[in-house]
Amino acid sequence: MKRFFYLVTLITSVCFFYSCAEEDPALGVSVDETFTNKATIEGYAYLSTNKSSTEAVKYAPEGTLLSFTINYGGNNGLGVPASNGRYVKTTTVGANGRYAIELPARADGAAVTVEISGAQVLLTVTTDDGKSKDQVFGLVPSSQDIISDFTYLKKLEYREESVLQSSETWKDGTYQVKLEYYDGTRYLPVPRDTEVKVTVAGNQFIPVRTNDWVFIKKIGSNGLLELKLAAPALSNGGLAFTWDLVFVAEAITREEYDESRNQWVSIYNDYVFRVQKMALVYGGRTVEGEDLIIMRSEQLTFK
């Protein structure tokens, strides 16, 4: 049985939590305004896990990005003469895997083909042997022909991918580091669920990937950042990655004397704390990074 612990969306953050669409420079206006005829695609996006599991199907995480692409020209496009461009509109998965999107359609009743793709997602799962690992899920590419004024029901399936298992010699490895920040008087753990952006260069994979692999991991209890990734062994150099962290917290700006209380008091303001680090993880090993103290940068509020 696989149990899902942390929900993390991956890779692209374009138009997050909102729909967006392109403007066609040749038309000079928004495509959504030009093509007033519409059709709707809606349904559920779900994760397909190991079929032997009693929890074989889960909904895709809320906030996962979905992209819908239509050619402007061509037999199954929007009918724009002599155009090689593409219309792209995005939306995100809602609660219980639900999604819906309205798309432009042709006024003459001809069918338009919509290509559907989506961002990968990363979940921490527990396998049958009780071990935890980070598992990547990718959307199975699909398409849907649409005609104006119709609504189409479409199930979207995410399947397990072996993004970091491209070599048989790679094994699971763990990277851990405890993160704290200084508020002027105390060292405090970075708040739980603070998001950390992790980037693995595409040229480290076998075969080489065109794009870097980027995902979000959340801070755990007591400021602990823990990543579990498949990686080459120590003798083969491991897997290099970078992680970026930005968050806002209160810190002391100055001390003032409060005559009414006859004592000195601390004045706090909101500050941005940020850090970027490079690190390595090795297959079959746990790497414990040195505890890191994050210092404040720019001040956000003034009191």
C-alpha positions in Angstrom: 0.0 0.0 0.0 1.2 3.5 -0.8 0.3 6.4 1.5 0.7 10.0 0.3 2.1 12.4 2.8 3.3 15.7 1.2 1.6 17.4 -1.7 4.0 19.3 -4.0 3.4 20.7 -7.4 6.2 20.7 -9.9 8.1 22.5 -12.6 6.1 25.5 -14.0 4.4 28.2 -12.1 2.9 30.0 -15.2 -0.4 31.7 -14.4 -0.6 29.8 -11.1 -4.2 29.4 -9.7 -5.6 31.3 -12.7 -6.3 30.7 -16.4 -4.4 32.6 -19.0 -4.3 32.8 -22.7 -2.0 34.1 -25.4 -2.6 37.2 -27.6 -1.9 36.8 -31.3 0.1 39.7 -32.6 -1.2 39.1 -36.1 -4.8 39.6 -34.8 -3.9 42.5 -32.6 -6.3 41.5 -29.9 -6.9 38.8 -27.4 -7.7 35.4 -29.1 -10.5 34.9 -26.5 -12.1 38.1 -27.8 -11.7 37.3 -31.4 -13.2 33.7 -31.2 -16.5 34.3 -29.4 -17.7 30.7 -30.0 -16.7 28.5 -27.0 -16.6 24.9 -25.9 -15.8 23.5 -22.5 -13.7 20.6 -21.4 -14.1 19.4 -17.8 -13.5 16.3 -15.7 -11.1 14.8 -13.1 -7.4 14.5 -13.0 -6.2 11.5 -11.0 -3.0 9.7 -10.1 -2.6 6.1 -11.1 -0.3 4.2 -8.8 0.8 0.6 -8.5 -2.3 -1.5 -9.5 -1.7 -4.0 -6.7 -2.2 -1.2 -4.1 -5.6 -0.9 -2.4 -5.2 2.8 -2.9 -4.5 2.5 -6.6 -6.2 5.8 -7.6 -5.8 9.2 -6.0 -6.8 12.6 -7.3 -4.1 14.9 -8.7 -3.0 17.5 -6.2 -5.0 20.7 -6.0 -3.2 23.5 -7.8 -1.5 21.3 -10.4 -1.0 23.1 -13.7 -2.8 21.9 -16.9 -2.1 23.3 -20.4 -4.5 23.2 -23.4 -3.0 24.0 -26.8 -4.7 24.6 -30.2 -3.1 25.4 -33.6 -4.3 28.6 -35.2 -4.1 27.2 -38.7 -4.3 23.7 -40.3 -7.2 21.4 -40.8 -7.9 21.0 -37.1 -7.0 24.5 -36.0 -8.9 27.7 -35.4 -9.0 28.5 -39.1 -6.6 31.5 -39.0 -5.2 31.7 -42.6 -1.5 31.2 -43.1 -0.8 31.0 -39.4 1.7 28.6 -37.7 1.1 29.9 -34.2 -0.5 28.1 -31.3 -3.0 29.2 -28.7 -2.3 28.1 -25.2 -4.6 28.4 -22.2 -3.9 27.0 -18.7 -5.9 26.2 -15.6 -5.2 24.3 -12.4 -6.7 21.3 -10.7 -9.2 22.1 -8.0 -10.5 20.2 -5.0 -11.0 16.4 -5.5 -9.2 16.5 -8.8 -11.8 18.6 -10.5 -10.9 20.9 -13.4 -12.8 22.8 -16.1 -11.8 25.2 -18.9 -13.5 27.2 -21.6 -11.8 27.2 -25.0 -12.3 29.0 -28.3 -14.1 27.1 -31.1 -14.9 27.7 -34.7 -18.0 29.5 -35.8 -18.5 27.2 -38.8 -19.0 24.2 -36.6 -15.8 22.4 -37.7 -13.9 20.4 -35.0 -10.9 21.9 -33.3 -8.2 19.6 -31.8 -7.0 20.4 -28.3 -3.7 19.0 -27.1 -3.6 18.5 -23.3 -0.4 18.5 -21.2 0.5 19.3 -17.7 3.2 19.9 -15.1 4.7 16.9 -13.2 3.9 16.5 -9.6 6.0 15.1 -6.7 4.6 13.2 -3.8 6.3 11.5 -0.9 4.9 8.0 -0.8 5.4 5.0 1.6 6.0 1.7 -0.3 4.9 -1.8 0.8 8.2 -2.3 2.7 7.6 0.8 4.8 10.2 3.0 3.2 9.5 6.6 2.1 10.6 8.0 -1.3 9.8 11.0 -3.5 7.8 9.7 -6.5 7.3 11.8 -9.7 4.0 11.6 -11.5 3.6 12.8 -15.1 0.4 13.5 -17.0 -0.3 11.1 -19.9 -0.5 13.3 -23.0 -3.9 13.3 -24.6 -6.2 15.3 -27.0 -9.8 16.2 -27.4 -11.7 17.4 -30.5 -14.2 20.2 -29.6 -17.1 21.8 -31.4 -18.7 25.1 -30.4 -21.4 25.1 -27.7 -20.5 21.5 -26.5 -19.2 20.4 -23.1 -16.8 17.4 -23.1 -16.0 15.2 -20.1 -12.4 14.2 -20.0 -10.5 12.1 -17.5 -6.8 13.0 -17.2 -4.4 10.4 -15.8 -1.1 10.9 -14.0 1.3 7.9 -14.0 4.4 7.2 -12.0 7.6 8.2 -13.8 11.2 7.2 -13.3 12.7 10.6 -13.9 15.6 10.0 -11.6 15.9 6.3 -12.3 17.4 6.6 -15.8 20.4 4.5 -14.9 20.3 1.1 -13.3 23.2 2.0 -11.1 21.3 4.8 -9.4 19.9 4.2 -5.9 17.8 6.2 -3.5 19.8 8.7 -1.5 18.8 11.3 1.2 19.9 14.9 1.8 19.1 16.6 5.1 19.8 20.0 6.4 18.4 21.9 9.4 17.5 25.5 8.6 17.2 28.3 11.2 16.9 32.1 11.0 18.1 34.9 13.4 15.4 37.3 14.5 17.8 39.6 16.3 17.8 37.8 19.7 17.0 34.1 18.9 17.8 31.4 16.5 14.4 30.0 15.3 13.6 27.1 12.9 12.3 28.0 9.5 8.5 27.6 9.6 7.1 24.2 8.7 5.6 24.0 5.2 7.8 26.8 3.9 8.4 26.0 0.2 11.9 25.3 -1.2 12.6 25.3 -4.9 14.9 22.5 -5.9 16.6 22.4 -9.3 18.5 19.4 -10.9 20.3 20.3 -14.1 19.0 18.3 -17.1 22.5 17.4 -18.3 23.0 15.1 -15.3 20.4 12.6 -16.5 21.0 9.6 -18.7 19.9 10.3 -21.4 20.4 14.0 -21.1 17.2 16.0 -20.7 16.4 19.2 -22.6 15.1 21.0 -19.5 16.2 21.1 -15.9 14.0 19.3 -13.4 12.5 21.8 -11.0 10.2 21.0 -8.1 9.0 22.3 -4.8 9.7 20.6 -1.4 8.3 21.8 1.9 10.2 22.3 5.1 9.3 19.7 7.8 9.3 19.9 11.6 12.0 21.9 13.4 13.2 23.5 10.2 14.3 20.2 8.6 14.7 20.1 4.8 14.8 16.5 3.6 15.1 15.3 0.0 15.0 11.7 -1.1 16.2 11.3 -4.7 17.6 8.5 -6.8 21.3 9.3 -7.6 24.6 7.9 -8.7 26.8 6.4 -6.0 29.5 8.4 -4.2 32.2 6.7 -6.4 30.3 8.1 -9.5 30.1 11.6 -8.2 26.5 11.7 -6.9 23.8 14.0 -8.1 24.3 17.8 -7.8 21.3 20.2 -7.3 20.6 23.7 -6.0 17.9 24.7 -3.6 16.4 28.2 -3.1 14.5 29.4 -0.1 12.6 32.7 0.4 10.3 33.5 3.3 9.1 36.4 5.4 9.3 36.6 9.2 9.5 39.1 11.9 12.9 40.3 13.2 14.0 43.0 15.6 14.6 46.4 14.0 15.6 48.4 17.1 15.2 48.8 20.9 13.2 51.6 22.3 12.7 52.8 25.9 9.1 52.6 27.0 8.6 55.2 29.7 5.2 54.0 30.6 6.6 50.6 31.4 9.9 51.9 32.5 11.8 49.3 30.4 13.4 48.7 27.0 11.2 47.0 24.4 12.0 45.4 21.1 10.5 46.8 17.9 9.8 44.1 15.3 9.3 44.4 11.5 8.7 42.0 8.7 11.9 41.0 6.8 12.6 38.8 3.8 15.0 35.9 4.5 16.6 34.2 1.5 19.3 31.7 0.7 20.5 29.7 -2.3 22.8 26.6 -1.9 24.3 23.9 -4.0 24.4 20.4 -2.6 25.0 16.7 -3.5 23.1 13.6 -2.8 24.6 10.1 -3.2 22.8 6.9 -4.0 22.5 4.6 -1.0 23.7 7.2 1.5 22.3 9.9 3.7 24.0 13.3 3.5 23.6 15.6 6.5 24.4 19.1 5.6 25.7 21.5 8.2 23.0 23.5 10.1 22.5 26.7 8.3 21.6 30.1 9.8 19.7 32.4 7.4 20.2 36.1 7.9 17.5 38.7 7.0 17.8 40.8 3.9 15.3 43.6 2.9 12.8 45.1 5.4 9.1 44.9 4.3 7.3 46.9 7.0 8.1 49.9 9.1 6.9 50.5 12.7 
